Amino acid sequence: MKTTLIIGALVIAIGLLLSWGRLFPTTQTVLITDPNNLPGIETGNVPWIPEMANLRARLADIGLPALASEGSALHIHQHIDIIINGNSVAIPAGIGIDEAAGFISPVHTHDTSGVIHVESNTVRDFTLGQFFDIWGVRFTKNALGGYRADTRHTLKVYADDKLVAGDPRDLALTEHEEIAVVYGTASSTLAIPSNYTFVEGY
């Protein structure tokens, strides 16, 4: 009798465990790490404007919050230069800021100076790849928008005048960092910006 009760209890327990997942399903968010799969991503040539229609969806896809206001737990700045075929690309104001919808990304721009603002409600690392994902411009180790590295052209990233090894998407955004993203012919010689003078308070 006792054995029968034990077996019955075990059967019931196993049944409950098997049905738990169906009764209380757990959903795990899968982050998108390939920018080609992000909604609204720009794969053409310059000029690039901040893509707003899919900004909230992209933030969710890359695991960043849409904040109601700028965060204060982490507040740092970087400067970025983009040079394509020897020409500087304008960095637009308002990257990561959807005023109409009332939210802001932890990584954004306020003006056209090229200064990136990291204003987060949590202390964590943010990367160069995330900045371009927020902007809505494709950026991989081999492509920038519609510009692709090939036998004649290279895509290189420099941080404080040093060539970034490995995948440049993983470059961490650090305080007062000067970042240069350079695309052009392999034989071209360009002056790589090595520093930037931040205004007082940045």
Backbone as CSV, one residue per row, in Angstrom:
resi,resn,N_x,N_y,N_z,CA_x,CA_y,CA_z,C_x,C_y,C_z
1,MET,0.831,-1.195,0.000,0.000,0.000,0.000,0.874,1.257,0.000
2,LYS,1.886,1.248,0.921,2.766,2.393,1.029,3.538,2.587,-0.273
3,THR,3.997,1.455,-0.863,4.746,1.543,-2.125,3.879,2.124,-3.225
4,THR,2.628,1.688,-3.246,1.701,2.200,-4.272,1.501,3.703,-4.130
5,LEU,1.378,4.184,-2.889,1.207,5.615,-2.650,2.434,6.412,-3.092
6,ILE,3.619,5.851,-2.798,4.868,6.529,-3.186,4.970,6.631,-4.702
7,ILE,4.680,5.505,-5.377,4.735,5.496,-6.843,3.723,6.487,-7.422
8,GLY,2.536,6.498,-6.845,1.508,7.430,-7.310,1.932,8.873,-7.139
9,ALA,2.553,9.172,-5.984,3.018,10.536,-5.737,4.105,10.936,-6.726
10,LEU,5.002,9.983,-7.030,6.067,10.247,-7.994,5.500,10.526,-9.378
11,VAL,4.514,9.736,-9.777,3.886,9.932,-11.088,3.242,11.310,-11.170
12,ILE,2.543,11.697,-10.093,1.903,13.012,-10.063,2.950,14.123,-10.127
13,ALA,4.051,13.950,-9.372,5.105,14.971,-9.347,5.749,15.126,-10.719
14,ILE,6.030,13.999,-11.372,6.633,14.044,-12.712,5.670,14.709,-13.690
15,GLY,4.385,14.390,-13.568,3.392,15.004,-14.445,3.334,16.512,-14.273
16,LEU,3.407,16.944,-13.019,3.392,18.383,-12.756,4.614,19.069,-13.337
17,LEU,5.780,18.434,-13.187,7.006,19.012,-13.726,6.953,19.122,-15.246
18,LEU,6.405,18.073,-15.890,6.324,18.083,-17.354,5.348,19.130,-17.860
19,SER,4.286,19.355,-17.089,3.276,20.312,-17.542,3.597,21.746,-17.137
20,TRP,4.585,21.926,-16.251,4.904,23.267,-15.761,5.253,24.217,-16.901
21,GLY,6.051,23.709,-17.831,6.477,24.563,-18.940,5.323,24.981,-19.822
22,ARG,4.298,24.114,-19.930,3.139,24.479,-20.745,2.212,25.429,-20.006
23,LEU,2.119,25.241,-18.686,1.249,26.107,-17.903,1.872,27.485,-17.685
24,PHE,3.189,27.490,-17.450,3.884,28.752,-17.181,5.100,28.858,-18.102
25,PRO,4.863,29.120,-19.373,5.979,29.172,-20.321,6.923,30.321,-20.001
26,THR,8.211,30.070,-20.145,9.215,31.108,-19.932,9.772,31.498,-21.295
27,THR,9.718,32.789,-21.582,10.236,33.270,-22.858,11.595,33.906,-22.628
28,GLN,12.553,33.519,-23.424,13.892,34.061,-23.316,14.169,34.911,-24.543
29,THR,14.500,36.178,-24.309,14.758,37.091,-25.412,16.068,36.717,-26.092
30,VAL,16.011,36.582,-27.404,17.204,36.299,-28.185,17.647,37.600,-28.835
31,LEU,18.820,38.084,-28.454,19.309,39.348,-28.977,19.843,39.169,-30.389
32,ILE,19.656,40.196,-31.192,20.159,40.177,-32.566,21.577,40.746,-32.570
33,THR,22.522,39.951,-33.018,23.920,40.385,-33.064,24.388,40.688,-34.475
34,ASP,23.601,40.321,-35.485,23.928,40.629,-36.868,23.118,41.845,-37.288
35,PRO,23.768,43.000,-37.500,23.010,44.213,-37.827,22.199,44.098,-39.109
36,ASN,22.566,43.182,-39.997,21.794,42.989,-41.227,20.361,42.558,-40.933
37,ASN,20.124,42.006,-39.742,18.799,41.514,-39.375,17.985,42.511,-38.559
38,LEU,18.524,43.701,-38.333,17.816,44.698,-37.533,16.808,45.460,-38.391
39,PRO,15.642,45.768,-37.837,14.633,46.485,-38.617,15.061,47.913,-38.929
40,GLY,14.847,48.320,-40.177,15.134,49.687,-40.586,16.592,50.005,-40.811
41,ILE,17.467,48.980,-40.807,18.904,49.241,-40.924,19.233,49.759,-42.322
42,GLU,20.073,50.799,-42.391,20.453,51.435,-43.646,21.646,50.705,-44.262
43,THR,21.483,50.250,-45.481,22.562,49.525,-46.162,23.002,50.253,-47.426
44,GLY,22.635,51.524,-47.547,23.033,52.315,-48.702,24.192,53.239,-48.372
45,ASN,24.493,54.117,-49.309,25.594,55.057,-49.136,25.113,56.334,-48.447
46,VAL,26.070,57.183,-48.064,25.751,58.442,-47.396,24.909,59.326,-48.316
47,PRO,24.092,60.222,-47.731,23.992,60.556,-46.300,23.097,59.591,-45.538
48,TRP,23.361,59.479,-44.236,22.554,58.645,-43.352,21.895,59.530,-42.298
49,ILE,20.601,59.426,-42.177,19.884,60.157,-41.141,19.543,59.193,-40.011
50,PRO,19.258,59.697,-38.824,18.835,58.793,-37.741,17.518,58.106,-38.117
51,GLU,17.520,56.774,-38.116,16.326,56.015,-38.461,15.452,55.903,-37.216
52,MET,14.268,56.502,-37.276,13.407,56.586,-36.105,12.239,55.597,-36.114
53,ALA,11.759,55.243,-37.281,10.546,54.422,-37.356,10.705,53.094,-36.627
54,ASN,11.919,52.550,-36.629,12.157,51.241,-36.008,13.114,51.317,-34.822
55,LEU,13.341,52.524,-34.306,14.328,52.684,-33.236,13.973,51.868,-32.001
56,ARG,12.731,51.950,-31.543,12.352,51.209,-30.335,12.538,49.705,-30.533
57,ALA,12.182,49.203,-31.713,12.337,47.773,-32.000,13.812,47.390,-32.023
58,ARG,14.654,48.255,-32.600,16.085,47.937,-32.634,16.674,47.916,-31.228
59,LEU,16.270,48.861,-30.394,16.765,48.861,-29.018,16.406,47.554,-28.314
60,ALA,15.184,47.107,-28.492,14.776,45.838,-27.882,15.583,44.682,-28.442
61,ASP,15.831,44.709,-29.748,16.553,43.616,-30.404,18.005,43.518,-29.944
62,ILE,18.609,44.657,-29.574,20.015,44.622,-29.146,20.141,44.686,-27.624
63,GLY,19.002,44.657,-26.924,19.018,44.563,-25.472,19.264,45.859,-24.735
64,LEU,18.865,46.981,-25.335,19.011,48.268,-24.665,17.638,48.850,-24.360
65,PRO,17.536,49.621,-23.283,16.238,50.173,-22.903,15.907,51.445,-23.678
66,ALA,14.623,51.708,-23.807,14.135,52.996,-24.291,13.789,53.799,-23.046
67,LEU,14.654,54.743,-22.690,14.520,55.471,-21.438,13.559,56.646,-21.579
68,ALA,12.859,56.954,-20.501,11.980,58.114,-20.505,12.780,59.408,-20.402
69,SER,13.990,59.321,-19.848,14.877,60.475,-19.747,16.311,59.961,-19.671
70,GLU,17.262,60.871,-19.821,18.665,60.471,-19.795,19.028,59.851,-18.454
71,GLY,19.776,58.761,-18.508,20.233,58.123,-17.289,21.378,58.885,-16.658
72,SER,21.594,58.684,-15.365,22.648,59.411,-14.656,23.639,58.495,-13.952
73,ALA,23.409,57.187,-14.000,24.337,56.270,-13.325,25.679,56.232,-14.044
74,LEU,25.654,56.372,-15.361,26.871,56.411,-16.166,26.728,57.553,-17.156
75,HIS,27.681,58.487,-17.136,27.613,59.660,-18.014,29.016,59.948,-18.544
76,ILE,29.288,59.486,-19.770,30.590,59.682,-20.396,30.384,60.109,-21.852
77,HIS,31.474,60.585,-22.477,31.389,61.072,-23.848,32.571,60.554,-24.667
78,GLN,32.301,60.339,-25.960,33.327,59.988,-26.927,33.138,60.893,-28.141
79,HIS,34.120,60.888,-29.025,33.967,61.625,-30.284,34.254,60.668,-31.432
80,ILE,33.440,60.760,-32.494,33.613,59.882,-33.636,33.783,60.692,-34.921
81,ASP,34.744,60.285,-35.726,34.925,60.787,-37.091,34.692,59.633,-38.044
82,ILE,33.953,59.890,-39.102,33.770,58.895,-40.159,34.319,59.492,-41.437
83,ILE,35.257,58.794,-42.060,35.899,59.275,-43.285,35.698,58.232,-44.362
84,ILE,35.063,58.632,-45.449,34.805,57.724,-46.565,35.441,58.289,-47.818
85,ASN,36.351,57.523,-48.369,37.071,57.940,-49.585,37.664,59.331,-49.428
86,GLY,38.205,59.596,-48.256,38.879,60.854,-47.993,37.977,61.991,-47.571
87,ASN,36.672,61.776,-47.500,35.720,62.826,-47.137,35.080,62.546,-45.784
88,SER,34.963,63.592,-44.980,34.316,63.446,-43.672,32.806,63.317,-43.842
89,VAL,32.240,62.433,-43.078,30.785,62.217,-43.099,30.177,62.953,-41.911
90,ALA,29.124,63.696,-42.176,28.449,64.426,-41.103,27.756,63.452,-40.154
91,ILE,27.971,63.647,-38.864,27.291,62.852,-37.841,26.037,63.619,-37.444
92,PRO,24.865,63.088,-37.698,23.647,63.860,-37.433,23.331,64.003,-35.951
93,ALA,22.615,65.064,-35.635,22.081,65.237,-34.289,20.868,64.330,-34.121
94,GLY,20.590,63.976,-32.885,19.366,63.234,-32.596,19.424,61.750,-32.793
95,ILE,20.617,61.197,-32.986,20.723,59.740,-33.055,20.264,59.160,-31.712
96,GLY,19.334,58.226,-31.743,18.872,57.573,-30.516,17.876,58.371,-29.706
97,ILE,17.362,59.460,-30.257,16.402,60.292,-29.518,15.113,60.404,-30.328
98,ASP,14.041,59.847,-29.836,12.741,59.963,-30.486,11.878,60.891,-29.628
99,GLU,11.949,62.170,-29.941,11.217,63.152,-29.141,9.709,62.966,-29.268
100,ALA,9.259,62.624,-30.481,7.816,62.468,-30.695,7.244,61.353,-29.837
101,ALA,8.001,60.246,-29.702,7.529,59.110,-28.915,7.915,59.230,-27.440
102,GLY,8.776,60.196,-27.113,9.111,60.446,-25.714,10.076,59.461,-25.094
103,PHE,11.078,58.988,-25.870,12.083,58.111,-25.266,13.453,58.404,-25.860
104,ILE,14.481,57.948,-25.167,15.857,58.198,-25.562,16.688,56.950,-25.282
105,SER,17.637,56.675,-26.149,18.559,55.553,-25.948,19.661,55.967,-24.985
106,PRO,20.246,55.016,-24.257,21.376,55.365,-23.391,22.564,55.921,-24.168
107,VAL,22.660,55.589,-25.465,23.730,56.095,-26.333,23.074,56.951,-27.410
108,HIS,23.514,58.213,-27.539,22.838,59.110,-28.456,23.730,60.298,-28.808
109,THR,23.255,61.127,-29.733,23.919,62.404,-30.040,22.910,63.531,-29.865
110,HIS,23.431,64.680,-29.445,22.567,65.851,-29.293,22.742,66.847,-30.435
111,ASP,23.948,66.871,-31.031,24.228,67.853,-32.072,25.072,67.206,-33.162
112,THR,25.616,68.021,-34.060,26.380,67.502,-35.205,27.884,67.539,-34.972
113,SER,28.306,67.666,-33.727,29.740,67.767,-33.416,30.465,66.436,-33.536
114,GLY,29.723,65.334,-33.557,30.351,64.017,-33.532,30.558,63.483,-32.132
115,VAL,30.113,64.239,-31.125,30.236,63.774,-29.735,29.118,62.776,-29.445
116,ILE,29.516,61.605,-28.963,28.573,60.578,-28.541,28.343,60.732,-27.047
117,HIS,27.084,60.712,-26.644,26.732,60.800,-25.230,26.283,59.422,-24.739
118,VAL,26.930,58.943,-23.707,26.479,57.732,-23.019,25.896,58.178,-21.693
119,GLU,24.584,58.120,-21.588,23.890,58.542,-20.367,22.918,57.427,-19.996
120,SER,23.405,56.545,-19.142,22.712,55.292,-18.855,22.189,55.256,-17.427
121,ASN,21.090,54.542,-17.242,20.548,54.351,-15.895,21.228,53.202,-15.164
122,THR,22.119,52.499,-15.853,22.917,51.439,-15.226,24.364,51.580,-15.690
123,VAL,25.283,51.122,-14.854,26.698,51.136,-15.221,27.013,49.840,-15.953
124,ARG,27.359,49.947,-17.208,27.635,48.791,-18.036,28.466,49.244,-19.221
125,ASP,28.962,48.299,-20.005,29.719,48.629,-21.210,28.782,48.831,-22.387
126,PHE,29.113,49.808,-23.215,28.437,50.016,-24.484,29.498,49.973,-25.581
127,THR,29.084,49.597,-26.789,30.055,49.359,-27.847,29.783,50.213,-29.078
128,LEU,30.796,50.286,-29.927,30.666,51.022,-31.183,29.599,50.394,-32.064
129,GLY,29.501,49.081,-32.066,28.467,48.408,-32.851,27.082,48.828,-32.422
130,GLN,26.867,48.966,-31.110,25.567,49.396,-30.616,25.253,50.820,-31.069
131,PHE,26.266,51.687,-31.110,26.033,53.057,-31.573,25.485,53.063,-32.994
132,PHE,26.092,52.289,-33.889,25.618,52.241,-35.269,24.253,51.554,-35.362
133,ASP,24.022,50.538,-34.541,22.712,49.879,-34.525,21.628,50.868,-34.115
134,ILE,21.925,51.685,-33.121,20.969,52.698,-32.671,20.739,53.723,-33.775
135,TRP,21.800,54.137,-34.425,21.704,55.092,-35.526,20.843,54.524,-36.655
136,GLY,20.980,53.221,-36.876,20.263,52.574,-37.974,21.109,52.417,-39.204
137,VAL,22.442,52.360,-39.027,23.388,52.214,-40.136,24.132,50.894,-39.973
138,ARG,24.126,50.083,-41.038,24.834,48.799,-40.954,26.313,49.031,-40.688
139,PHE,26.837,48.305,-39.714,28.258,48.378,-39.397,28.736,47.003,-38.983
140,THR,29.632,46.448,-39.774,30.276,45.175,-39.461,31.769,45.364,-39.669
141,LYS,32.544,44.315,-39.469,33.982,44.444,-39.685,34.321,44.594,-41.163
142,ASN,33.336,44.330,-42.043,33.584,44.423,-43.479,32.680,45.406,-44.212
143,ALA,31.752,46.053,-43.496,30.794,46.920,-44.186,30.387,48.094,-43.314
144,LEU,30.167,49.223,-43.975,29.643,50.428,-43.338,28.580,50.983,-44.273
145,GLY,27.323,50.841,-43.877,26.248,51.223,-44.793,26.353,50.407,-46.071
146,GLY,26.499,51.105,-47.193,26.646,50.427,-48.474,28.078,50.259,-48.929
147,TYR,29.027,50.617,-48.070,30.452,50.531,-48.417,31.019,49.233,-47.857
148,ARG,31.609,48.448,-48.728,32.118,47.140,-48.325,33.608,47.028,-48.605
149,ALA,34.318,46.398,-47.694,35.735,46.133,-47.911,35.889,45.087,-49.005
150,ASP,36.865,45.297,-49.871,37.126,44.345,-50.946,38.613,44.392,-51.275
151,THR,38.978,43.914,-52.453,40.391,43.864,-52.810,40.998,45.249,-52.992
152,ARG,40.150,46.263,-53.204,40.652,47.618,-53.436,40.371,48.561,-52.264
153,HIS,39.437,48.209,-51.418,39.032,49.103,-50.339,39.162,48.418,-48.973
154,THR,39.508,49.217,-47.978,39.605,48.698,-46.615,38.653,49.481,-45.709
155,LEU,38.229,48.834,-44.655,37.443,49.471,-43.606,38.212,49.280,-42.306
156,LYS,38.681,50.405,-41.745,39.487,50.331,-40.536,38.913,51.257,-39.474
157,VAL,39.106,50.854,-38.230,38.648,51.655,-37.097,39.841,51.926,-36.189
158,TYR,39.952,53.178,-35.778,41.028,53.592,-34.879,40.412,54.148,-33.600
159,ALA,41.048,53.843,-32.490,40.657,54.394,-31.203,41.869,55.075,-30.599
160,ASP,41.773,56.390,-30.408,42.910,57.169,-29.913,44.154,56.903,-30.755
161,ASP,43.957,56.928,-32.078,45.032,56.806,-33.077,45.634,55.406,-33.159
162,LYS,45.018,54.420,-32.509,45.530,53.050,-32.580,44.535,52.191,-33.353
163,LEU,45.036,51.394,-34.289,44.184,50.519,-35.086,43.520,49.489,-34.181
164,VAL,42.215,49.343,-34.329,41.462,48.384,-33.527,41.599,46.999,-34.146
165,ALA,42.108,46.067,-33.373,42.238,44.687,-33.844,40.949,43.930,-33.544
166,GLY,40.671,42.914,-34.345,39.473,42.125,-34.130,38.252,42.814,-34.689
167,ASP,37.094,42.452,-34.170,35.826,42.993,-34.655,35.614,44.385,-34.061
168,PRO,35.586,45.440,-34.892,35.426,46.796,-34.347,34.069,47.040,-33.713
169,ARG,33.083,46.189,-33.993,31.783,46.329,-33.328,31.926,46.179,-31.819
170,ASP,32.929,45.440,-31.389,33.105,45.165,-29.972,33.879,46.258,-29.241
171,LEU,34.319,47.298,-29.959,35.075,48.368,-29.304,34.229,49.031,-28.223
172,ALA,34.732,49.026,-27.005,34.009,49.647,-25.886,34.108,51.162,-25.982
173,LEU,33.000,51.830,-25.694,32.974,53.286,-25.660,33.475,53.746,-24.294
174,THR,34.626,54.422,-24.282,35.226,54.859,-23.026,35.301,56.380,-22.987
175,GLU,35.542,56.901,-21.803,35.530,58.343,-21.595,36.562,59.063,-22.461
176,HIS,36.120,60.081,-23.193,36.949,60.958,-24.011,37.758,60.203,-25.063
177,GLU,37.182,59.166,-25.571,37.807,58.365,-26.623,37.595,59.055,-27.978
178,GLU,38.636,59.071,-28.796,38.519,59.566,-30.165,38.477,58.358,-31.096
179,ILE,37.363,58.206,-31.796,37.151,57.057,-32.670,37.140,57.542,-34.118
180,ALA,37.861,56.851,-34.972,37.853,57.166,-36.400,37.503,55.910,-37.175
181,VAL,36.446,55.995,-37.975,36.035,54.901,-38.848,36.387,55.336,-40.269
182,VAL,37.283,54.592,-40.907,37.868,55.043,-42.167,37.668,53.987,-43.247
183,TYR,37.043,54.417,-44.343,36.849,53.532,-45.498,37.493,54.182,-46.714
184,GLY,38.235,53.389,-47.488,38.834,53.923,-48.697,39.717,52.910,-49.380
185,THR,40.387,53.360,-50.421,41.267,52.458,-51.160,42.432,52.038,-50.273
186,ALA,42.882,50.830,-50.492,43.938,50.276,-49.649,45.225,51.082,-49.754
187,SER,45.440,51.749,-50.886,46.691,52.480,-51.088,46.622,53.931,-50.621
188,SER,45.440,54.398,-50.238,45.302,55.801,-49.860,45.913,56.050,-48.493
189,THR,46.442,57.242,-48.301,46.997,57.641,-47.011,46.160,58.802,-46.484
190,LEU,45.602,58.630,-45.312,44.734,59.639,-44.723,45.252,60.022,-43.347
191,ALA,45.023,61.280,-43.004,45.368,61.729,-41.659,44.279,61.244,-40.706
192,ILE,44.654,60.374,-39.805,43.682,59.810,-38.863,43.587,60.717,-37.637
193,PRO,42.411,61.245,-37.324,42.276,62.075,-36.116,42.705,61.288,-34.885
194,SER,43.590,61.900,-34.095,44.131,61.187,-32.928,43.541,61.667,-31.615
195,ASN,42.901,62.839,-31.622,42.318,63.335,-30.375,41.226,64.335,-30.709
196,TYR,40.492,64.702,-29.688,39.408,65.669,-29.845,39.340,66.509,-28.577
197,THR,39.170,67.809,-28.743,39.079,68.690,-27.603,37.619,68.841,-27.180
198,PHE,37.269,68.212,-26.076,35.901,68.275,-25.579,35.670,69.605,-24.864
199,VAL,34.462,70.122,-25.031,34.130,71.376,-24.355,34.057,71.124,-22.854
200,GLU,34.202,72.174,-22.097,34.168,72.052,-20.647,32.845,71.469,-20.182
201,GLY,32.926,70.516,-19.312,31.734,69.840,-18.808,31.450,68.518,-19.472
202,TYR,32.150,68.224,-20.562,31.993,66.935,-21.241,33.110,66.006,-20.826
